[in-house]
Amino acid sequence: MLTVYGTHTSPFVRRVLVVADELGVATTLLDVNDPVHQAALREHSPIWKVPVATWNGRTILDSHAITETLLAE
């Protein structure tokens, strides 16, 4: 399962979600407008920039890196 930290309004988050959907990757979006998810984001990203994804035990920063990782699998 791909876990994405971000918001529905971010075009970069939406890009990741669309690619994951097209590839059939199960995804959970944790909306960082929620204080609990914001705190979780801060544990994974030192700069608090979205999107951040966790997948197969790895943390991946940046939408381009996330989509490239999904496409490579």
C-alpha positions as CSV (number, residue, x, y, z in Angstrom):
1,M,0.0,0.0,0.0
2,L,1.3,3.4,-1.0
3,T,0.7,6.1,1.7
4,V,0.7,9.6,0.4
5,Y,1.0,12.6,2.7
6,G,-0.5,15.7,1.1
7,T,-3.7,17.6,0.3
8,H,-6.4,17.1,-2.3
9,T,-5.7,20.6,-3.7
10,S,-2.1,20.0,-4.5
11,P,-1.5,19.3,-8.2
12,F,1.7,17.3,-7.3
13,V,-0.3,15.1,-4.9
14,R,-3.0,14.6,-7.5
15,R,-0.3,13.6,-10.1
16,V,1.0,10.9,-7.7
17,L,-2.5,9.6,-7.0
18,V,-3.4,9.4,-10.8
19,V,-0.2,7.5,-11.6
20,A,-0.8,5.1,-8.7
21,D,-4.4,4.6,-9.8
22,E,-3.4,3.9,-13.4
23,L,-0.9,1.3,-12.2
24,G,-3.4,-0.3,-9.9
25,V,-1.4,0.6,-6.7
26,A,-3.6,0.7,-3.6
27,T,-3.2,4.2,-2.1
28,T,-4.1,6.0,1.1
29,L,-4.0,9.8,1.2
30,L,-3.3,11.3,4.6
31,D,-4.5,14.9,4.4
32,V,-1.9,17.0,6.2
33,N,-4.5,19.7,7.0
34,D,-5.3,17.3,9.9
35,P,-2.9,18.0,12.8
36,V,-2.3,14.3,13.4
37,H,-1.3,13.7,9.7
38,Q,0.7,16.9,9.8
39,A,2.7,15.6,12.7
40,A,3.3,12.3,10.8
41,L,4.5,14.2,7.8
42,R,7.0,16.0,9.9
43,E,8.4,12.6,11.0
44,H,9.1,11.7,7.4
45,S,10.2,15.0,5.8
46,P,12.6,17.5,7.2
47,I,11.2,20.3,5.0
48,W,7.5,19.4,5.4
49,K,6.9,19.7,1.6
50,V,4.2,17.5,0.0
51,P,3.8,15.0,-1.4
52,V,5.7,12.5,0.7
53,A,5.1,8.8,0.2
54,T,5.9,5.7,2.1
55,W,6.0,2.5,0.2
56,N,7.6,-0.9,0.8
57,G,9.3,0.4,3.9
58,R,10.8,3.4,2.1
59,T,10.1,7.1,2.3
60,I,10.1,8.9,-1.0
61,L,10.1,12.7,-1.2
62,D,8.9,14.7,-4.3
63,S,6.2,13.9,-6.8
64,H,8.7,13.2,-9.6
65,A,10.6,10.7,-7.5
66,I,7.4,9.0,-6.3
67,T,6.1,8.6,-9.8
68,E,9.4,7.4,-11.1
69,T,9.6,4.8,-8.3
70,L,6.0,3.6,-9.1
71,L,6.8,3.3,-12.8
72,A,10.0,1.4,-12.1
73,E,8.3,-1.3,-10.0
